């Protein structure tokens, strides 16, 4: 195994975010926790697109891969309960892959995203690479042998050092304060999804991180809305990160497949 390095201080300096109070954890079902974990990873993925756009960062390879990497590494460094979040996010990707195969849908090898199974396993790879002790069970679950674990350690450290170098000029000073990003939870034809977002406070907590962490040319707003499709995106024109209520509803359906 290569010598383990320290995670760069710039990333560790970011604030710890959403972790529901003990009472809320007791009340949250497994399905709700699974959905909450996936919303966190999805919204951070879109924030990855926002930092690439706003700071004109270079992207070598697919931007979707870079955004996935950003989301996973941010979860690892800003959430104290990152194990559950990342394993839920990886499991969702693997479930979607299984559903695609079971439905006979052709795999999209030319898509802007990697295959769901690749995206899910890369989440596990980065997590095992940076925190092998806490993700030991995940390494066994994915049948990751020692050579692959060593490769994941190198890959994850390279990724976090690269993001650290790119983001350093745009980070606010530690201890500084700034207004959170605007949050809008629009009314929905799926009122339970809106209520879930409001009750968990996920978007509000991420908005605090967005505002306090980066020196944005224009702070992106976080918007939850009915979209007519199960999706999420960063809108370059409006500078908004949109989370669709239909996507949250689909995540609850995925939770039933576990």
NORCOR-V808288 format. One record per residue. N is the residue number from 1. RES is the residue in three letters. PHI is phi in whole degrees, -180 to 180 (none if undefined). PSI is psi in whole degrees, -180 to 180 (999 if undefined). BURIAL is I if it has 16 or more other C-alpha atoms within 10 Angstrom, else O. Layout:
BEGIN
N:RES:PHI:PSI:BURIAL
N:RES:PHI:PSI:BURIAL
END
This chain:
BEGIN
1:UNK:none:137:O
2:UNK:-67:158:O
3:UNK:-63:133:O
4:UNK:-77:136:O
5:UNK:-103:163:O
6:UNK:-81:137:O
7:UNK:-64:133:O
8:UNK:-52:139:O
9:UNK:-63:-31:O
10:UNK:-60:-40:I
11:UNK:-74:-38:I
12:UNK:-69:-21:O
13:UNK:-75:-13:O
14:UNK:-68:150:I
15:UNK:-71:145:I
16:UNK:-71:139:O
17:UNK:-113:-144:I
18:UNK:-52:122:I
19:UNK:-149:110:I
20:UNK:-63:148:O
21:UNK:-56:160:O
22:UNK:-55:-41:O
23:UNK:-63:-41:O
24:UNK:-67:-38:O
25:UNK:-62:-40:O
26:UNK:-64:-35:O
27:UNK:-84:-22:O
28:UNK:-78:128:O
29:UNK:-74:169:O
30:UNK:-61:-40:O
31:UNK:-63:-44:I
32:UNK:-65:-40:I
33:UNK:-64:-40:I
34:UNK:-60:-46:I
35:UNK:-65:-44:I
36:UNK:-59:-43:I
37:UNK:-59:-44:I
38:UNK:-70:-37:I
39:UNK:-60:-43:I
40:UNK:-58:-50:I
41:UNK:-66:-40:I
42:UNK:-65:-47:I
43:UNK:-65:-40:I
44:UNK:-65:-34:I
45:UNK:-58:-45:I
46:UNK:-69:-32:I
47:UNK:-64:-34:I
48:UNK:-58:-44:I
49:UNK:-62:-39:I
50:UNK:-65:-43:I
51:UNK:-68:-36:I
52:UNK:-61:-44:I
53:UNK:-71:-52:O
54:UNK:-65:-35:I
55:UNK:-104:9:I
56:UNK:48:50:O
57:UNK:-77:143:O
58:UNK:-71:144:O
59:UNK:-127:118:O
60:UNK:-102:109:O
61:UNK:107:-158:O
62:UNK:-81:134:O
63:UNK:-64:-33:I
64:UNK:-63:-37:I
65:UNK:-64:-42:I
66:UNK:-63:-42:I
67:UNK:-66:-38:I
68:UNK:-61:-46:I
69:UNK:-60:-46:I
70:UNK:-56:-48:I
71:UNK:-61:-47:I
72:UNK:-64:-45:I
73:UNK:-69:-36:I
74:UNK:-67:-41:I
75:UNK:-59:-43:I
76:UNK:-62:-30:I
77:UNK:-107:-11:I
78:UNK:-121:-6:I
79:UNK:-115:131:I
80:UNK:-77:-18:O
81:UNK:-109:42:I
82:UNK:-67:-23:I
83:UNK:-62:-52:I
84:UNK:-62:-41:O
85:UNK:-61:-50:I
86:UNK:-72:-37:I
87:UNK:-68:-35:I
88:UNK:-65:-42:I
89:UNK:-64:-42:I
90:UNK:-65:-42:I
91:UNK:-63:-38:I
92:UNK:-60:-43:I
93:UNK:-62:-42:I
94:UNK:-69:-37:I
95:UNK:-64:-44:I
96:UNK:-62:-38:I
97:UNK:-62:-46:I
98:UNK:-62:-40:O
99:UNK:-66:-38:O
100:UNK:-63:-46:O
101:UNK:-65:-43:O
102:UNK:-64:-32:O
103:UNK:-84:-4:O
104:UNK:74:16:O
105:UNK:-73:129:O
106:UNK:-61:140:O
107:UNK:-73:138:O
108:UNK:-93:87:O
109:UNK:-72:-19:O
110:UNK:-103:11:O
111:UNK:-69:161:O
112:UNK:-70:-24:O
113:UNK:-97:150:O
114:UNK:-66:168:I
115:UNK:-61:149:I
116:UNK:-56:-40:I
117:UNK:-65:-36:I
118:UNK:-68:-42:O
119:UNK:-64:-43:I
120:UNK:-65:-44:I
121:UNK:-70:-28:I
122:UNK:-70:-34:I
123:UNK:-59:-48:I
124:UNK:-63:-41:I
125:UNK:-59:-49:I
126:UNK:-64:-39:I
127:UNK:-65:-47:I
128:UNK:-63:-39:I
129:UNK:-63:-36:I
130:UNK:-95:-23:I
131:UNK:-145:69:O
132:UNK:-63:-30:I
133:UNK:-70:-47:O
134:UNK:-74:-21:O
135:UNK:-110:24:I
136:UNK:-62:-42:O
137:UNK:-65:-37:O
138:UNK:-66:-37:I
139:UNK:-63:-40:I
140:UNK:-70:-41:O
141:UNK:-60:-38:O
142:UNK:-93:8:O
143:UNK:56:45:O
144:UNK:-85:114:I
145:UNK:-79:168:O
146:UNK:-57:-38:O
147:UNK:-63:-42:O
148:UNK:-67:-38:O
149:UNK:-62:-40:I
150:UNK:-64:-41:I
151:UNK:-65:-39:O
152:UNK:-66:-35:I
153:UNK:-62:-45:I
154:UNK:-64:-44:I
155:UNK:-63:-45:I
156:UNK:-67:-42:I
157:UNK:-67:-39:I
158:UNK:-63:-43:O
159:UNK:-64:-46:I
160:UNK:-71:-34:I
161:UNK:-68:-36:O
162:UNK:-67:-47:O
163:UNK:-62:-40:I
164:UNK:-59:-45:I
165:UNK:-66:-40:O
166:UNK:-70:-37:I
167:UNK:-87:-19:I
168:UNK:-50:-45:O
169:UNK:-68:-13:O
170:UNK:-113:5:O
171:UNK:-87:142:I
172:UNK:-72:155:I
173:UNK:-65:144:O
174:UNK:-61:134:O
175:UNK:90:-10:O
176:UNK:-73:162:O
177:UNK:-123:151:O
178:UNK:-156:158:O
179:UNK:-68:144:O
180:UNK:-68:161:I
181:UNK:-65:148:I
182:UNK:-64:143:I
183:UNK:-126:131:I
184:UNK:-130:121:O
185:UNK:-106:97:I
186:UNK:-69:157:O
187:UNK:-61:154:O
188:UNK:-140:150:I
189:UNK:-74:-8:O
190:UNK:-117:73:O
191:UNK:-60:-29:O
192:UNK:-64:-33:O
193:UNK:-70:-41:I
194:UNK:-64:-43:I
195:UNK:-61:-40:O
196:UNK:-60:-46:O
197:UNK:-62:-44:I
198:UNK:-65:-43:O
199:UNK:-69:-37:O
200:UNK:-77:-27:I
201:UNK:73:16:I
202:UNK:-60:-49:I
203:UNK:-65:-38:I
204:UNK:-65:-43:I
205:UNK:-66:-42:I
206:UNK:-65:-35:I
207:UNK:-61:-38:I
208:UNK:-63:-43:I
209:UNK:-62:-44:I
210:UNK:-60:-46:I
211:UNK:-72:-37:I
212:UNK:-86:-18:I
213:UNK:-92:-41:I
214:UNK:-115:151:I
215:UNK:-94:84:I
216:UNK:-77:142:I
217:UNK:-63:-39:O
218:UNK:-146:118:O
219:UNK:-67:125:I
220:UNK:-71:141:I
221:UNK:-88:150:I
222:UNK:-105:125:I
223:UNK:-130:132:I
224:UNK:-110:132:I
225:UNK:-156:161:I
226:UNK:-75:130:I
227:UNK:-120:-13:O
228:UNK:82:6:O
229:UNK:-160:158:O
230:UNK:-87:99:O
231:UNK:-159:173:I
232:UNK:-153:149:I
233:UNK:-161:164:I
234:UNK:-104:124:I
235:UNK:-95:112:O
236:UNK:-65:-33:O
237:UNK:-75:-45:O
238:UNK:-94:-8:O
239:UNK:54:55:I
240:UNK:-129:144:I
241:UNK:-103:115:I
242:UNK:-106:126:I
243:UNK:-113:120:I
244:UNK:-85:135:I
245:UNK:-60:-32:I
246:UNK:-62:-33:I
247:UNK:-69:-41:I
248:UNK:-63:-41:I
249:UNK:-61:-40:I
250:UNK:-66:-36:I
251:UNK:-64:-38:I
252:UNK:-65:-37:I
253:UNK:-65:-39:O
254:UNK:-62:-38:I
255:UNK:-60:-31:I
256:UNK:-72:-17:O
257:UNK:-86:-5:O
258:UNK:-69:999:O
END
